[in-house]
């Protein structure tokens, strides 16, 4: 130092506690002459406790200003600065660094970076500065997460830079690190990111429980350590809660999430009912519609948990210390309450956290209300569909049947396809499959009207081709009377239909179709093909005839009726679908119900593109001993003989209890046929699930039920038949008509 200054420095003679000096010194130049220059001197501590001094040049001609700048950097700069030597030991820090770290010089000077910050990024900070020493290249703007030694209760986010300090020869003599506390900025960024993710992640499905769980999973652990979402009971069924505040505090838990595995903090499971006392923050939020946030030491929290020993134990066990309670409100209706809790994270919630929680819950509330509305509409749609389609197929001696229905819009659960099995007179059965254009509620409503019309027309025992003709007229009339779409034509509301009638006594089946796919039949010998029915136009075109095909079906044959959606998939054409249907139907020793599953699984492994319906019916025959037939001469004296024969047959069947009513019925119907009908006249008794009596004749004139006046000689016979039997009716045949009636058999017969 004597070679440089030529004399003992002024500050060495000063007080021992002098750590810093600024002034003008005369120094010796390398060439021998002297220069006056501004110098700053800073006391350092060596390895063995000796005093060392760091000198820095301050040009003499600008010394007053530079002195002010150095003083500002040291005491007033908002940027925290630290100088390290080549061993990464701190040699100087400014006041901003002392405030940031909370570590005074006596615990900071001579120590490494980890003396200022703790956490997983402390080693990264030291590694970055070591790279600066080795390479001489600056490291700028890297983030350091951790806790400072002087403030260990709060996580901080620091933006740090490090640059090399060099002497005049360019040799690296240390590192200067600058640090800016960007915790608030990054927290604001995290909150904005959280809100942005909420708009994309919450409400991905129209399911109330899934939406509540999405909210819980989003905020744990980024905002809270535990979250619960409780909703009013009505919300889960799709019903609208009463508008305004909720006075009750019995809610159902739909979601919760925790930083701990298994959510041990929860006092109830998802799906269970939770009860909040009147003093609880949740009950107050439901009543007032306003959010609250508390700390454990708050009196209101203490009062609440004192009334709930289970929650008090959870609070103590897991160290809950901060709460946010937000009412779930959408469109003026309170749907429930969301609770955010911190336990592992030491810092309590603040006003910004409350604002973020309210924003997240507000977004989730709209999604929950949308899910509730969808649940209500879906429930209504499913109820509509169930009311329009058979709840279960009726048991019938003529067929063993099974069905499958797959809507093309599963989110609604409704479509325009339908099927039906309709019991007819004479132990016969009608099999129906139809397909309305489109799917959804409109198609479902049209389907319901057509299905009702088919059942009504079937009750008057129309032939298949005539029934389709009447149904075609109805579709045209519906289109002209449509209120929902006045501009709609019959073609826009069109449909296809296949109608078949099977008689288990004769084994004959009569079928007609209106633009519908051909039915498939699998015979007892295992052969399968499609029945070549006349095509017929779709319903709603009008002016074109329908034709029927009548054929024998051997007992045990399987009849398959279906809609286009079953054979028209996204991956294969119609021809491939039809071939696949025939292959899937040819299975031995399988019930119709199990066969339905196999066919649907084979043809529609994925969600169908269109509504699909499948109706399988294995036909059966009535035994010869179940049917008795007599030809009746067209003479009044023949009535007594045929009546006696009918009574004997009933006795052979063990139906003595039915003989009295049957005698009267046979006598009245046969007498009317002899008097007013034409030949041939025939009586037939069928012992099935009911006792069926049929009288046919060659006249097309149908009788009508009327109430006879006091002095009328006739008109009472048909009234008597209607009163004594459960059902009666008339059906037309190609050669005349049949009058029939049914009696209920006693149990066990």
Secondary structure, 3 states (H helix, E strand, C coil): CHHHHCCCCHHHHCCCCCCEEEEEEEEECCCCCEEEEEEEEEEEECCCCCEEEEEEEECHHHHHHHHHHHHHHHHCCCCEEEEECCCCCEEEECHHHHHHHCCCHHHHCCCCHHHCEECCCHHHHHHHHHHHHHHCCCEEEEEEEEEECCEEEEEEEEEEEEEEEECCCCCEEEEEEEEEECHHHHHHHHHHHHHHHHHHHCCCCCCHHHHHHHHHHHHECCCECEEEEEECHHHHCCCCCCCECCCCCEEEEEEEEECCCCCCCCCCCCCCEEECCCCCHHHHHHHHCCCEEEECCCHHHHHHHHCCHHHHHHHHHHCCCEEEEEEEEECCEEEEEEEEEECCCCCCCCHHHHHHHHHHHHHHHHHHHHHHHHHHHHHHHHHHHHHHCCCCCCCCCCEEEEEEEECCECCCCECCEEEEEEECHHHCEEEEEEEECCCCHHHHHHHHHHHHHHHHHHHCCCCHHHHHHHHHHHHHHHHHCCCCCCCCCCCCCCEEEEEEEECCCCCEEEEEEECCCCCEEECCCCCEEECCCCCCCCECCCCCCCCEEEEECCCCCEEEEECHHHHCCCCCCHHHHHHHHHHHHCCCCCCHHHHHHHHHHHHCCCCCCCCEEEEEEEECCCCHHHEEEEEECCCCCHHHHHHHHHHHHHHHCCCHHHHHHHHHHHHHHHHHHHHHCCCCEEEEEEECCEEEEEEEECCCCCCCCCCCCCCCCCCCHHHHHHHHCCEEEEEEECCEEEEEEEEECCCCC
